[in-house]
Amino acid sequence: MITRNSLDETERLSFNPGTIPFSKKSVNVRMDRVTPQDPSKASYARKYMLDDQWFISKHSEETNGPSGEWWPAVVPGSVHTALMNAGKIPDPYEGKNDSIARDQSFCAWWFKKEIKIPADSTAMRIVFNGVCDSCTVWFNDHQVAANQGMFTSFEFDIAESMKKDCNTLLVRLEPAPYRISEGEPNPYWIGMNVGWMDTVVFNNVYGWHYIDVPATGIWRTVILEEKPVVEIKNPFIATRDFMAGTMNLSVHLEGGTHEREGTLYVEIEPDNFDGNSFGFEYEVRSSEIGPEMQFEFQIPEHRLWWPNGLGDPHLYRMNLIFIPKEGIGDRKEVIFGVRQVQFNPLPGGPDPELYNWALQVNGRAVFAKGTNWCTIDALMRFDKERYARFMDLARRSHIQFMRAWGAGLPETDEFYDLADRMGIMVYQEWPTAWDSHKVQPISILEKTVRQNMMRLRNHPSLVQWGGGNESPDPTGEAIDMMGRLSYELDGTRTFRRTQPWGGSLNNYDVYWGRQPLDRNLKLESPFLGEFGLASAPNLESVKKYIPQHEWEAWPPPPFGTFAHKTPVFNRNEDMSRLSHYVADFIDNSSMEAFVLGTQLAQATGMRHTLELARTRWPEAAGVAFYKLNDNCPSVSWSIVDWYGAPKLAYYFVQDAYSPLAAVVLLDGLNPGDSPMDAPVFILDDSNCLAGQNWEVEVTAFGSTLREVKKTFFCGHGTIPIRQQLGQFSLTKEQINHTPLFMVCELRLEGRVRYRSFYWLNYLSDRGCLFRLPRTTLQSERHRDKLMIRNTGNIPAVGVSISSANSNEMVAEDNYFWINPGETREVGINGNWDVAVQAWNTD
């Protein structure tokens, strides 16, 4: 019998990794009940944040130093944000101001901060956690550091040069890299700036992704800290046995052999749930072999971390404390979860051409309902509140999986903390794209990978590493380094050379290829890694970045603001391509119509693909549409615009990803009068059907919104993630309506748990979706609930809740179907003024 390896195993062997974490013998310790120590009552190395009272000045060629004019800087943040706050440049996101902001990217800048150091301090250092991209640092007129690479931290000692009163920290920030492409990394880039390929930065601000304002600045926090006698470095905790709660812990103590004598305290307490705290003490002696220690222990009464919708994402807080026999101690805090994530072969078994795609979490098979994640702001405003808005919208739409793609960041601690707490699994790519890894400085890339892999590896939400975005030839020294280090520094997660690769698929036949939306009804792959359509933001959002005098200008001028804010600045027939899909649904007669038409096309072109992928489990292991969010205000593939306002497609993704759903698979969106036999599936990710009587009802409605046909499917109890119930059939006479609607409803013990609707046969009569028989709606607010009643005698189609505060308002559901006489209760966050309408209300 011939044994075949999967592509994962073949590549692991080719990377030839050295020692893998936890491969050495561990010390078995017992966890006992403890009372967590109060950190304020012990002597640890002190830390001081240096993120306020910075100043910025433009570089002077005459003096080869600061110009002499200083303005308040933003740290963490960007040069552009500081200049905007100081009134030196207009908001880069409004109108076509990005061209003004872009000029500032290619200037050198100086940052200055005065620091007063505590009088009792001795061994001190300063840590920069991230500067974009290249800088030189002086402390009290002494050059102390130089660094290149946006995602690498650096530090320097200041004990010899620090003063008792005032100290000056001075940073020279170099211009953003600039090099004109002659065809690299691919012909699309000819004549564009590809300076990002000469370093390691996020490249989605270099003119291909809605904005051409290369960011520069001190973008992560700066810290002044005491140096402990012995420092706890890069602790790593991983699950060995999720059922027993057995964990492996690696602790590296950096210091001399004699200094490493002391006591290590390990305390573990529940972080986001109530429970007991446990810990152990370990005496470290000079006879210990090497600075790294490995432990194995069981967490009593342990609770598991689960992905969104499958259980609670239980987290633990581990405090590591080392008290040396002499000198100040050190303390590190780690948030972690007890969980096991595996990627197994597809049903056909291991295949040397395919990665293992079948996802299993804590022994449970999971279809990965995913999205692609974009950098949240081109100007590097990465505050946790902004992250929380978008991550919470992802959670509410039942997203379980995110690809942090290679044109963006090795994501921030704020991002991963939220992913941990919301149960969203992350596939993290390194910052390379389109084979740029072949020319990017290998030393900076390796430092980026090493530092960030050790920074992120404790997060339970992190499930995969990736080499970069859409590289046609993901081979060579850099990819081998990434693959090797994923085993040597982690060893608990798989590595993917690039996306797409090894059985995954990116497809843009719809949109870039101008193919009909029907094409997306046929997309099949073991893992669908990218697909989607661009659409305009909500009208309220568009008016925030379009000058008022352009609001009524339609069609918009080809080089006006509206066209400029399309995917590639209307340089690649963007308005023509978008209008091509608008024409499927509505006359392109106004900005409002364009917004509605592009959003309808996006929703139509996405929801069927997501439903198809779910029904193909286990042959299909997951899907990640492109994309959730934006790096700036623009017409784009996102389903939530930069301001945080969900588009129409957001709510149909929410339906398509509902843990419990019933769906109808279509062969085409405009069948005309051709008879139809459409498969009907029930989907249950979360075992909601266990012990329940359930019923699926599929109903077709004609152009008069009168019932054409109804079919029922009944059952009892659980199913294995998905199950086909039968077919919904329509004859030539029944289907021949313009438009035709189908409503799919799922009831448990007689109560409606899910409902969604489909629109068909709309192409032959543009605008017919909105020329339906009319009905009326009444709405009443009860605190955080909105009661909406259909007071007419026909269904209300596409009932929507809108607000001028759409970037803050969140509706529990939107764009839904209400039967005659029915009342629908919808949760609303906040006390916003809202408007309720439907496609067939006046």
Buried (B, 14 or more C-beta within 10 A) or exposed (E): EEEEEBBBEEBBEEBEBEEEBBEEEBEEBEBEEBEEBEEEEEEBBBEBEBBEEBBBBBBBEEEEBBBEEBBEBBBBBBBBBBBBBBEBBBBBBBBBBBEBBBEBBBBBBBBBBEBEBEEEBEBBBBBBBBBBBBBBBBBBEEEBBEBBBBBBBBBBBBEEBBEEEEBEBBBBBBBBBBEEBEEBBEEEBEEBBBBBBBBBBBBBBBBBBBBBBBBBBBBBBBBBBBBBBBBBBBBBBBBBEBEEBBBBBBBBBBBEEEBBBBBBBBBBBBBBEEBEBBBBBBEBEEEBEEBBBBBBBBBBEBBBBBBBBBBEBBBBBBBBBBBBBEBBBBBBEBBBBBBBBEBBBBEEEBBEEBBBBBBBBBEBBBBBBBBBBBBBBBBBBBEBEBBBBBBBBBBBBBBBBBBBBBBBBBBBBBBBBBBBBBBBBBBBBBBBBBBBBBBBBBEBBBBBBBBBBBBBBBBBBBBBBBBBBBBEEBBEEBBBBBBBBBBBBBBBBBBBBBBBBBBBBBBBBBBBEEEBBBBBBEBEBBBBBBBBBBBBBBBBBBBBBBBEEBBEBBBBEEEBBBBBBBBBBBEEBBBEBBBBBBBBBBEBEBBBBBBBBBBBBBBBBBBBBBBBBBBBBBBBBBBBBBBBBBBBBBBBBBBBBBBBBBBBBBBBBBBBBBBBBBBBBBEBBBBBEEEBEBBBBBBBBBBBBEEBEBBBBBBBBBBEBEEBBEBEBEBEEBBEBBBEBBBBBBEEEBBBBBBBBBBBBBBBEEEEBBBBBBBBBBBEEBEBBBEBBEBBBEBEEEEEEBEBBBEBEBBBBBBBBBBEBBBBBBBBBBBBBBBEEEBBEBEBEEEBEBEBBBBBBE
